[in-house]
Amino acid sequence: MSTGHDDLAAWNRQRTVTLALELADSGRYENFADIAYALQFEHGMASAQALIDHPEMRRQLNGRCADAREARFPEAPERSQAPELPESRPAQSATPSFLRRAASALRRAGASTAEPVAPGDLNSAAS
């Protein structure tokens, strides 16, 4: 004769296994360990790892995780190498960076970037 406790334990195990399989099929998890962690800490199932920690279940969850990730993120074809830059064009971008433009503007304005400014000179330099 079964007791209510046995029924509850069976229901809890079935619920845990079903949720573990759903998580594996989602493609968001790498392997069994990630699913056990999610069940325990994200879904509040403290005994989840003990309920699904069997070699066959581990293999099944790991396989489902791999299949789901592959379906979700199919392998991209290998990228071709970047085209070579023509020799006449410099390796840097044709548009100067903000810092280069600012330094150039300071040089044109007559400010020297080589001389450090003393803290007391900041007020006189601003006016």
N, CA, C and O of each residue as an XYZ file, in Angstrom:
508
protein
N       0.839     -1.163      0.000
C       0.000      0.000      0.000
C       0.889      1.233      0.000
O       1.834      1.325      0.783
N       0.589      2.163     -0.865
C       1.410      3.368     -0.938
C       0.893      4.405      0.043
O      -0.291      4.466      0.374
N       1.805      5.187      0.473
C       1.438      6.260      1.396
C       1.464      7.587      0.654
O       1.972      7.679     -0.464
N       0.925      8.584      1.272
C       0.939      9.913      0.677
C       2.355     10.428      0.477
O       2.633     11.181     -0.457
N       3.248     10.008      1.369
C       4.635     10.438      1.275
C       5.295      9.875      0.021
O       6.045     10.576     -0.659
N       5.011      8.583     -0.290
C       5.565      7.956     -1.488
C       5.050      8.650     -2.742
O       5.810      8.889     -3.680
N       3.763      8.973     -2.758
C       3.184      9.656     -3.905
C       3.805     11.041     -4.097
O       4.080     11.463     -5.220
N       4.014     11.723     -3.001
C       4.607     13.063     -3.058
C       6.044     12.997     -3.562
O       6.463     13.828     -4.367
N       6.793     12.011     -3.090
C       8.181     11.852     -3.527
C       8.241     11.525     -5.020
O       9.080     12.062     -5.743
N       7.350     10.645     -5.477
C       7.318     10.298     -6.904
C       6.925     11.506     -7.739
O       7.508     11.746     -8.796
N       5.947     12.262     -7.275
C       5.516     13.456     -8.001
C       6.638     14.495     -8.044
O       6.858     15.134     -9.073
N       7.343     14.659     -6.929
C       8.437     15.623     -6.867
C       9.570     15.223     -7.816
O      10.141     16.067     -8.506
N       9.887     13.916     -7.841
C      10.929     13.440     -8.750
C      10.518     13.652    -10.201
O      11.315     14.123    -11.013
N       9.275     13.305    -10.527
C       8.798     13.479    -11.901
C       8.822     14.955    -12.301
O       9.228     15.295    -13.412
N       8.394     15.811    -11.408
C       8.390     17.256    -11.682
C       9.806     17.768    -11.907
O      10.041     18.578    -12.804
N      10.751     17.300    -11.093
C      12.143     17.723    -11.218
C      12.742     17.248    -12.536
O      13.413     18.011    -13.231
N      12.497     15.984    -12.878
C      13.030     15.437    -14.128
C      12.427     16.173    -15.333
O      13.145     16.508    -16.274
N      11.131     16.420    -15.306
C      10.471     17.122    -16.408
C      11.051     18.516    -16.582
O      11.340     18.934    -17.703
N      11.221     19.231    -15.489
C      11.777     20.578    -15.568
C      13.227     20.544    -16.033
O      13.646     21.404    -16.807
N      14.001     19.561    -15.571
C      15.397     19.425    -16.000
C      15.475     19.207    -17.506
O      16.320     19.800    -18.177
N      14.604     18.366    -18.036
C      14.587     18.113    -19.481
C      14.179     19.372    -20.254
O      14.735     19.657    -21.315
N      13.217     20.119    -19.727
C      12.810     21.367    -20.376
C      13.955     22.368    -20.399
O      14.181     23.037    -21.408
N      14.680     22.471    -19.285
C      15.821     23.383    -19.233
C      16.908     22.948    -20.218
O      17.513     23.784    -20.889
N      17.150     21.650    -20.301
C      18.159     21.148    -21.241
C      17.758     21.452    -22.678
O      18.603     21.811    -23.498
N      16.477     21.310    -22.985
C      15.995     21.556    -24.344
C      15.937     23.042    -24.703
O      15.763     23.394    -25.870
N      16.084     23.918    -23.697
C      16.007     25.355    -23.967
C      17.241     25.869    -24.695
O      17.163     26.886    -25.384
N      18.373     25.193    -24.558
C      19.597     25.643    -25.209
C      20.350     26.707    -24.421
O      21.362     27.225    -24.892
N      19.875     27.031    -23.246
C      20.531     28.068    -22.440
C      21.561     27.506    -21.478
O      22.261     28.274    -20.819
N      21.673     26.210    -21.380
C      22.561     25.597    -20.397
C      23.591     24.727    -21.098
O      23.315     24.109    -22.126
N      24.791     24.694    -20.515
C      25.896     23.943    -21.105
C      25.817     22.450    -20.822
O      26.085     21.633    -21.702
N      25.446     22.090    -19.578
C      25.514     20.684    -19.191
C      24.684     20.421    -17.935
O      23.965     21.292    -17.444
N      24.806     19.212    -17.442
C      24.073     18.769    -16.260
C      24.296     19.690    -15.067
O      23.346     20.035    -14.364
N      25.543     20.088    -14.833
C      25.864     20.913    -13.666
C      25.124     22.250    -13.710
O      24.635     22.722    -12.684
N      25.041     22.856    -14.888
C      24.311     24.119    -15.017
C      22.824     23.929    -14.728
O      22.196     24.783    -14.101
N      22.271     22.829    -15.177
C      20.852     22.555    -14.943
C      20.598     22.291    -13.460
O      19.625     22.793    -12.897
N      21.466     21.510    -12.829
C      21.307     21.244    -11.398
C      21.387     22.538    -10.600
O      20.630     22.732     -9.649
N      22.293     23.414    -10.979
C      22.415     24.701    -10.301
C      21.146     25.527    -10.486
O      20.627     26.099     -9.528
N      20.647     25.590    -11.725
C      19.434     26.363    -12.005
C      18.239     25.816    -11.229
O      17.453     26.587    -10.679
N      18.101     24.521    -11.182
C      16.993     23.924    -10.439
C      17.090     24.253     -8.952
O      16.097     24.576     -8.300
N      18.298     24.163     -8.443
C      18.476     24.359     -7.006
C      18.340     25.817     -6.602
O      17.663     26.118     -5.619
N      18.969     26.731     -7.338
C      19.029     28.108     -6.873
C      18.072     29.056     -7.592
O      17.664     30.066     -7.018
N      17.713     28.753     -8.821
C      16.794     29.630     -9.537
C      15.339     29.184     -9.398
O      14.425     30.007     -9.436
N      15.133     27.883     -9.239
C      13.779     27.347     -9.125
C      13.443     26.885     -7.704
O      12.341     26.396     -7.458
N      14.382     27.035     -6.774
C      14.126     26.722     -5.374
C      13.924     25.254     -5.064
O      13.255     24.917     -4.087
N      14.485     24.377     -5.871
C      14.339     22.942     -5.652
C      15.617     22.422     -4.987
O      16.538     21.955     -5.658
N      15.651     22.512     -3.670
C      16.866     22.212     -2.908
C      17.390     20.799     -3.142
O      18.604     20.594     -3.154
N      16.525     19.841     -3.324
C      16.965     18.450     -3.478
C      17.047     18.022     -4.945
O      17.138     16.829     -5.233
N      17.016     18.966     -5.860
C      16.972     18.630     -7.287
C      18.175     17.817     -7.739
O      18.019     16.829     -8.456
N      19.364     18.215     -7.333
C      20.548     17.508     -7.806
C      20.529     16.052     -7.368
O      20.906     15.171     -8.141
N      20.106     15.790     -6.167
C      20.046     14.407     -5.684
C      19.030     13.588     -6.486
O      19.215     12.387     -6.680
N      17.976     14.229     -6.944
C      16.939     13.511     -7.688
C      17.333     13.195     -9.129
O      16.828     12.237     -9.716
N      18.225     13.991     -9.697
C      18.586     13.760    -11.110
C      20.035     13.331    -11.281
O      20.503     13.198    -12.412
N      20.748     13.114    -10.197
C      22.167     12.778    -10.279
C      22.380     11.279    -10.455
O      22.749     10.574     -9.516
N      22.141     10.808    -11.676
C      22.367      9.419    -12.050
C      23.108      9.425    -13.383
O      22.861     10.303    -14.209
N      24.003      8.478    -13.615
C      24.805      8.502    -14.849
C      23.969      8.599    -16.134
O      24.305      9.362    -17.040
N      22.889      7.826    -16.208
C      22.064      7.870    -17.427
C      21.391      9.229    -17.590
O      21.309      9.753    -18.701
N      20.910      9.799    -16.490
C      20.259     11.110    -16.555
C      21.270     12.179    -16.937
O      20.956     13.085    -17.708
N      22.491     12.078    -16.397
C      23.546     13.035    -16.758
C      23.816     12.982    -18.265
O      23.898     14.020    -18.922
N      23.955     11.764    -18.809
C      24.215     11.620    -20.244
C      23.070     12.190    -21.060
O      23.292     12.882    -22.054
N      21.861     11.904    -20.647
C      20.693     12.394    -21.378
C      20.631     13.927    -21.344
O      20.398     14.560    -22.374
N      20.838     14.519    -20.173
C      20.787     15.973    -20.064
C      21.933     16.635    -20.836
O      21.723     17.638    -21.517
N      23.121     16.085    -20.732
C      24.254     16.645    -21.469
C      24.027     16.581    -22.970
O      24.332     17.532    -23.689
N      23.486     15.448    -23.448
C      23.185     15.314    -24.881
C      22.111     16.286    -25.335
O      22.232     16.901    -26.395
N      21.061     16.428    -24.537
C      19.990     17.366    -24.892
C      20.492     18.807    -24.884
O      20.110     19.606    -25.739
N      21.346     19.137    -23.919
C      21.922     20.493    -23.876
C      22.718     20.766    -25.150
O      22.571     21.818    -25.772
N      23.563     19.809    -25.532
C      24.386     19.985    -26.729
C      23.512     20.107    -27.977
O      23.756     20.972    -28.818
N      22.512     19.262    -28.103
C      21.622     19.314    -29.271
C      20.863     20.642    -29.328
O      20.735     21.245    -30.393
N      20.369     21.082    -28.195
C      19.595     22.328    -28.166
C      20.475     23.535    -28.468
O      20.046     24.449    -29.171
N      21.697     23.551    -27.947
C      22.601     24.667    -28.236
C      22.980     24.687    -29.704
O      23.084     25.751    -30.314
N      23.187     23.499    -30.270
C      23.538     23.423    -31.692
C      22.380     23.911    -32.555
O      22.598     24.599    -33.553
N      21.161     23.564    -32.182
C      19.990     24.022    -32.930
C      19.771     25.515    -32.750
O      19.356     26.212    -33.676
N      20.053     25.994    -31.556
C      19.844     27.418    -31.265
C      20.925     28.286    -31.888
O      20.632     29.360    -32.413
N      22.162     27.834    -31.836
C      23.292     28.567    -32.380
C      24.058     27.677    -33.342
O      25.096     27.127    -32.974
N      23.569     27.523    -34.566
C      24.290     26.654    -35.494
C      25.687     27.205    -35.748
O      25.916     28.414    -35.717
N      26.594     26.305    -35.995
C      27.979     26.725    -36.221
C      28.030     27.638    -37.426
O      27.513     27.322    -38.497
N      28.665     28.776    -37.223
C      28.818     29.727    -38.328
C      29.890     29.198    -39.264
O      30.863     28.592    -38.817
N      29.720     29.423    -40.557
C      30.772     28.989    -41.470
C      32.056     29.756    -41.155
O      32.033     30.885    -40.665
N      33.151     29.109    -41.449
C      34.423     29.753    -41.138
C      34.520     31.073    -41.875
O      34.179     31.184    -43.052
N      34.994     32.066    -41.145
C      35.142     33.379    -41.761
C      36.348     33.382    -42.671
O      37.385     32.787    -42.376
N      36.184     34.060    -43.771
C      37.343     34.227    -44.629
C      38.223     35.286    -44.006
O      37.751     36.134    -43.249
N      39.470     35.237    -44.319
C      40.380     36.196    -43.743
C      40.032     37.590    -44.236
O      39.520     37.763    -45.342
N      40.315     38.581    -43.400
C      40.024     39.961    -43.761
C      40.867     40.341    -44.970
O      42.019     39.924    -45.084
N      40.299     41.125    -45.863
C      41.076     41.519    -47.031
C      42.264     42.377    -46.612
O      42.198     43.152    -45.657
N      43.330     42.216    -47.345
C      44.533     42.986    -47.062
C      44.277     44.443    -47.394
O      43.606     44.764    -48.375
N      44.823     45.323    -46.559
C      44.705     46.751    -46.819
C      45.686     47.132    -47.917
O      46.795     46.599    -47.970
N      45.296     48.035    -48.782
C      46.248     48.476    -49.799
C      47.442     49.144    -49.125
O      47.311     49.732    -48.051
N      48.598     49.051    -49.758
C      49.807     49.593    -49.143
C      49.744     51.102    -49.006
O      50.366     51.662    -48.103
N      49.014     51.771    -49.873
C      48.955     53.228    -49.811
C      48.143     53.708    -48.616
O      48.335     54.831    -48.150
N      47.253     52.883    -48.124
C      46.401     53.258    -46.998
C      47.077     52.849    -45.693
O      47.562     51.723    -45.585
N      47.122     53.736    -44.704
C      47.751     53.368    -43.436
C      46.932     52.305    -42.722
O      45.747     52.128    -43.006
N      47.568     51.601    -41.795
C      46.895     50.538    -41.064
C      45.832     51.090    -40.128
O      44.890     50.379    -39.779
N      45.969     52.376    -39.706
C      44.981     52.968    -38.826
C      43.788     53.428    -39.635
O      43.839     53.528    -40.861
N      42.726     53.701    -38.924
C      41.508     54.170    -39.558
C      41.761     55.497    -40.258
O      42.584     56.293    -39.806
N      41.057     55.740    -41.361
C      41.209     56.984    -42.092
C      40.680     58.159    -41.284
O      41.163     59.279    -41.447
N      39.700     57.929    -40.417
C      39.155     58.988    -39.576
C      39.917     58.991    -38.261
O      39.950     57.973    -37.569
N      40.536     60.123    -37.898
C      41.284     60.150    -36.640
C      40.354     60.040    -35.447
O      39.194     60.447    -35.508
N      40.869     59.493    -34.378
C      40.071     59.335    -33.165
C      39.831     60.689    -32.523
O      40.453     61.687    -32.885
N      38.924     60.704    -31.572
C      38.590     61.936    -30.867
C      39.830     62.519    -30.187
O      40.057     63.728    -30.239
N      40.626     61.666    -29.553
C      41.814     62.153    -28.851
C      42.833     62.741    -29.823
O      43.454     63.759    -29.519
N      43.013     62.123    -30.976
C      43.946     62.664    -31.966
C      43.458     64.011    -32.489
O      44.250     64.934    -32.680
N      42.144     64.119    -32.720
C      41.608     65.403    -33.202
C      41.764     66.476    -32.141
O      42.094     67.618    -32.462
N      41.529     66.125    -30.860
C      41.672     67.094    -29.778
C      43.123     67.548    -29.646
O      43.383     68.740    -29.487
N      44.065     66.615    -29.708
C      45.478     66.974    -29.616
C      45.888     67.854    -30.789
O      46.657     68.800    -30.621
N      45.385     67.549    -31.954
C      45.685     68.368    -33.130
C      45.131     69.775    -32.970
O      45.795     70.748    -33.326
N      43.918     69.891    -32.436
C      43.324     71.208    -32.230
C      44.121     72.001    -31.207
O      44.299     73.209    -31.361
N      44.605     71.330    -30.155
C      45.421     72.015    -29.160
C      46.726     72.507    -29.755
O      47.170     73.615    -29.453
N      47.346     71.690    -30.598
C      48.596     72.103    -31.230
C      48.372     73.312    -32.134
O      49.175     74.244    -32.150
N      47.265     73.286    -32.889
C      46.964     74.420    -33.774
C      46.687     75.681    -32.975
O      47.007     76.783    -33.420
N      46.093     75.528    -31.798
C      45.766     76.685    -30.963
C      46.995     77.217    -30.239
O      46.922     78.269    -29.605
N      48.105     76.525    -30.317
C      49.336     77.004    -29.707
C      49.612     76.411    -28.349
O      50.627     76.754    -27.743
N      48.782     75.557    -27.847
C      49.025     74.939    -26.551
C      50.080     73.871    -26.711
O      50.096     73.142    -27.703
N      50.947     73.779    -25.750
C      51.998     72.769    -25.791
C      51.540     71.562    -24.988
O      51.174     71.692    -23.820
N      51.558     70.399    -25.604
C      51.151     69.185    -24.902
C      52.311     68.580    -24.136
O      52.110     67.659    -23.344
N      53.548     69.087    -24.359
C      54.712     68.511    -23.696
C      54.914     69.089    -22.306
O      55.468     68.407    -21.444
N      54.481     70.334    -22.054
C      54.694     70.966    -20.759
C      53.576     70.611    -19.796
O      52.402     70.810    -20.108
N      53.931     70.081    -18.618
C      52.871     69.822    -17.639
C      52.392     71.140    -17.048
O      53.164     72.093    -16.940
N      51.142     71.196    -16.674
C      50.552     72.382    -16.085
C      50.536     72.191    -14.573
O      50.058     71.173    -14.072
N      51.060     73.171    -13.857
C      51.042     73.102    -12.396
C      49.640     73.326    -11.894
O      48.877     74.046    -12.539
N      49.254     72.732    -10.751
C      47.889     72.894    -10.254
C      47.487     74.359    -10.061
O      46.328     74.703    -10.293
N      48.397     75.215     -9.647
C      48.072     76.618     -9.445
C      47.854     77.354    -10.760
O      47.208     78.402    -10.787
N      48.394     76.808    -11.858
C      48.290     77.468    -13.155
C      46.967     77.162    -13.869
O      46.684     77.744    -14.916
N      46.167     76.267    -13.321
C      44.919     75.913    -13.982
C      43.968     77.091    -14.086
O      43.325     77.272    -15.120
N      43.866     77.892    -13.044
C      42.970     79.044    -13.067
C      43.456     80.088    -14.058
O      42.650     80.677    -14.779
N      44.757     80.325    -14.106
C      45.262     81.336    -15.029
C      45.201     80.840    -16.463
O      45.056     81.654    -17.375
N      45.306     79.536    -16.701
C      45.251     78.974    -18.063
C      43.818     79.034    -18.587
O      43.614     79.172    -19.793
N      42.840     78.935    -17.723
C      41.436     78.939    -18.164
C      40.971     80.329    -18.551
O      40.039     80.458    -19.345
N      41.586     81.372    -18.019
C      41.113     82.723    -18.327
C      41.791     83.328    -19.513
O      41.490     84.463    -19.884
